[in-house]
Amino acid sequence: MYDFERVFSVLHAAPMALTREQIASIATLARLDLTSSEVPVYQESLSAILEFVGALERADTSNVTPMAHPLPGLTQRLRPDAITEGDCHERYQLNAPLTAAGLYLVPKVIE
């Protein structure tokens, strides 16, 4: 089994740079075969992402009202729920090798 706790414990720790071992563990979980020259690139990128997440977690949101939409007072424009195309399944099935009762017939692949 994988040690997810070891990998995800980084998310709850104070922002810091990831170690080469942590990058190797994350790469194993993600099924990535990193070369030795790629490890520092991922180490820097993922550390920057985790530092940004840490900064977001430290932001004071106690006086922020949750929003359902980023632009209050606006509603989403919806198109009318109307049929715009007729039933053309018979025309589509003309190219199919086998059909019956409006269905495509295919070879059995599971016994």
C-alpha positions in Angstrom: 0.0 0.0 0.0 1.0 3.6 -0.5 1.8 5.9 2.4 -0.6 8.7 1.6 -0.3 10.2 5.1 3.4 10.8 4.5 2.7 12.6 1.2 -0.4 14.6 2.3 1.1 15.6 5.7 3.1 18.1 3.7 -0.2 20.0 2.9 -0.9 20.6 6.6 2.6 21.5 7.6 4.1 25.0 7.6 5.1 26.1 4.1 8.6 24.7 3.3 10.5 23.2 0.4 9.8 19.6 -0.4 12.6 17.2 -0.1 13.9 15.0 -2.9 12.5 12.0 -1.0 9.0 13.6 -0.9 9.2 14.4 -4.6 10.2 10.7 -5.3 7.2 9.5 -3.2 4.8 11.8 -5.0 6.2 10.7 -8.3 5.7 7.1 -7.3 2.1 7.7 -6.4 1.5 9.6 -9.6 3.2 6.8 -11.6 5.8 9.3 -12.9 9.3 8.1 -13.9 11.3 11.2 -13.1 14.9 11.6 -14.2 17.4 13.0 -11.8 17.4 16.3 -13.8 13.6 16.6 -13.5 13.5 16.2 -9.7 14.8 19.7 -8.9 12.2 21.2 -11.4 9.3 19.4 -9.7 10.8 20.2 -6.3 10.8 23.9 -7.0 7.4 23.9 -8.7 5.5 21.8 -6.1 7.1 23.7 -3.2 5.9 27.0 -4.8 2.4 25.6 -5.1 2.4 24.4 -1.5 3.7 27.8 -0.3 0.9 29.5 -2.2 -1.7 27.2 -0.7 -0.3 27.9 2.7 -0.6 31.6 2.1 -4.2 31.1 1.1 -4.9 29.1 4.2 -3.4 31.9 6.4 -5.6 34.6 4.8 -8.2 35.9 7.2 -11.7 35.1 5.8 -13.6 35.5 9.0 -15.4 38.6 7.8 -16.1 37.3 4.2 -19.6 36.3 3.3 -19.7 33.0 1.2 -21.0 33.6 -2.3 -22.9 31.4 -4.6 -21.9 33.5 -7.6 -18.9 35.9 -8.0 -21.1 38.7 -9.4 -24.0 39.3 -7.1 -27.3 40.3 -8.7 -26.6 38.6 -12.0 -28.2 35.4 -13.2 -27.0 32.9 -15.7 -28.4 33.3 -19.2 -29.9 30.1 -20.3 -31.0 29.1 -23.8 -34.6 27.9 -24.3 -35.0 24.2 -23.7 -36.4 23.5 -27.2 -35.8 20.8 -29.8 -33.7 22.2 -32.6 -33.0 19.1 -34.6 -35.3 16.3 -35.7 -34.9 12.5 -35.2 -32.4 11.4 -37.8 -31.4 8.0 -36.3 -32.5 6.1 -39.4 -30.2 8.2 -41.6 -27.3 7.7 -39.1 -27.9 4.0 -39.0 -27.6 3.6 -42.8 -23.8 3.3 -42.4 -24.0 0.7 -39.6 -23.3 -2.9 -40.6 -26.1 -4.3 -38.4 -29.2 -2.7 -36.8 -32.4 -3.9 -35.4 -35.4 -2.0 -33.9 -33.4 1.2 -34.1 -30.5 -0.2 -32.2 -26.9 -0.9 -33.3 -26.0 -4.5 -33.2 -22.4 -5.3 -32.2 -20.4 -8.5 -31.6 -20.6 -9.9 -28.1 -17.3 -9.1 -26.3 -18.0 -10.3 -22.8 -19.1 -13.9 -22.0 
